[in-house]
Amino acid sequence: MPARQAGTPCWNSEYSGVDYRGLASENENVRLCWHGGSAARGHGGGFLNNHNWVEYYDPADGAWHFVNVPPGTKAPDAGLCGDDFAAARGCGFNASAPPGAECDGVSGGPGAAMRDHEIFAATWSAEGDEDADIDGGPVVDGGALRLSSGEPASPLVWAPALRSPLGEPLKGVGLRFVNRTEHYRCKPTTRRAE
């Protein structure tokens, strides 16, 4: 059964009194989050404000499903976003809220995914053979990622310089990822007038 690692380099949330929300161009903590945290703030090493989980492909329905790590449940598509996940709604969708306001209460986790807080998954698609339906989203070049502040970034927060733990450069080896942000982001049913 095809399976892959998925996760976010930096949650769009506040944690332990540190605000990681928004864009790196407006919040220095977001940049620190993508570069392995801040040792001065007690982050880095044991805590990077990121999370990984497992996605697996089910040929019966032709879709990717997730299992959170560590699993709070063994049920597919449960635990990470609550037990009522649907790809059409994303994570954190509140069906009892008025139309257009179903995502207003989302303050973190996968439902708050956005620019500089993307969710990525590994891909084995050869360059030029990408298929968004099979991959589950657009495939991006890991060596070309840039934050909204303009600086280069890597989804591998434990290797922000795109080097392996042994110091081997990863930039030129075709390090590519599927951007799964839209799959997990909370999606209101309609847009409200501004």
N, C-alpha and C positions, 0 to 999 in steps of 0.2 A: 504494500500500500504506500503510495507516495506521501511523504511527510517532510516537513521543513520547519526550521526555526523562524519565528516571527517575533517582533517586539518593537519597542520604542526606545530611542536613545535618551529621550527626555520627556517625562510626563508634562502636560500642560496643567500644572496644579501648584498648590502651595503645600509644603511639607516641612514639618518641624520649624515653623516660623520663617522659612525661606520661600519667597515667591518666585516660582519658575514659569509663571504664566506669560503668555503673549509672545512677541517677536524678539529675536536676539538684537535687532536694531534698536529696540526700545528698552530692553531689560538685560543687563549684564549677566544676571544669574543664568539666563538661557544659554549664553555662550559658554559659561563655566560648566554647565550641565553637559553639553555636548563634548567638552574636552576633559571629562573625567572628574568633574567636581572641584571642590576647593578644600585642600587639606586644612587651611586656616579655619574653615567653618565646620570641620569634622567630617567633611564629605570626601569621597574618593576612597578607593580600596573597597571597603565593605559597603559603601552606599554611594550610588551614582544617580539616583532618581530615575532609573530606567527599569525595564522589566521585559522578560522574554517568555514565550509560551510556544506551544506546538500547534501547527496547522497540518491537517491531513486532507488529502483529496479523495472524495468518495465518488467512484465512477458511476454509482447507481443514480445519483442526482447531478453529476457533473459539476460539483461545487466543492470549495475548500471549507472545512469546518475547523473549529479550534478546541483545544483542551488546555486549560490553564495549568501552569507549573509553579509551585506544587499543586496538584489537583485537590480542590475542595470537593469536587464531584467528578465522577467518571463519565457523566452525561455529556455528549457533544454539545458545543455551543452554550455551555452553562458555566457559571462560576466567575468568569472574567468580567462579564457585563451584567451580572444578574442572571436569573433563570428564564428571562423572556426575550432572548435575542432573536432578531430577524434581520437578515442582510438589508432588506428594504427600509428598515427603520434605524439600524445601527444600535449602538450601546446607549443606555440611559434614557430611552424614549419613554415618555410618560403619556400613555394613551388617554388618561383621564383629564389631561390639560386641554385648554381650548386649541382649536386648529392654529398652527403656526407657533404655539408656545410649548409644544411637547418637549423641547430640548432646553428650555430656560433654566431648569434646575441642575443641568450638568455642569459640574465644577472641576472635573478632573477625570482621570482614567481614559480609556479608549474613546468614549463618547465625546471628549473634548479635543480629540486629535485635530491638528491644523498645521499650517506652515511652521516650521522650526520645531514641531512636535509630531512629526510623521511616524507612521507605523510601517515598518519594512519587513519583508520576508525574503529568504534565500530563493534563488531561481537557478534552474539548470538549463534554461532556454539558451541556445546558441545565439550569438549576436546576429541579428537579421531574421531570426526565426521566432521572435516574440509573438505571442498571441494573448491579448489582454483577457480574453474569455477563459483560456486555459490557465494562464499565470495568475489571474485574479486581479489584474490592475496593470498600469504601465510599468515597464522595466526601466530602471534608471542606472546610470553609470556611477558607482560608488566613489570613484576618483574625481568626479566632476561636481559633486554636491557642494552647494554653498548655502550658508545661512542668510537670512534677510539682511544681516549686517555686511554681507559680501565676503566674509572669510570662508575658506574651505572647511568642510566638516566631514566626518565619517560616521556612519551608523554604528560602527564598532567603537563604542565609547571607551573600551578598554585598550584600544589601539588608535587614538585620535590622529596620530601622524601617519595612518595607513601603513603601519609596520606590524608584523607578527610579534608575539612575545619574545621571539628569538632575534628581533631586529631586522627581519627580512622585509624589503619593500613590497607592498601589496598593490600599489597603484597601477602597475603595468600588467597585471595578470587577469584583467577582465573581471574585476570585482563588481558585480551587478546585483541589484535588488529589485524586488517587486514593491511598488508603493501601494500599500494596503490601507492607507488612511481613509479613503472614501468608504471602504467596506465597514469600518468600525465607527466612524464619526456619526454622532446622532443627527438624524435627518428629519426636520419637521415636515409635516404634510403639505403645508402651504407657507408662502412667505407673507408676513404681515406688512402692511403699508408702513413706511418709515415715518 
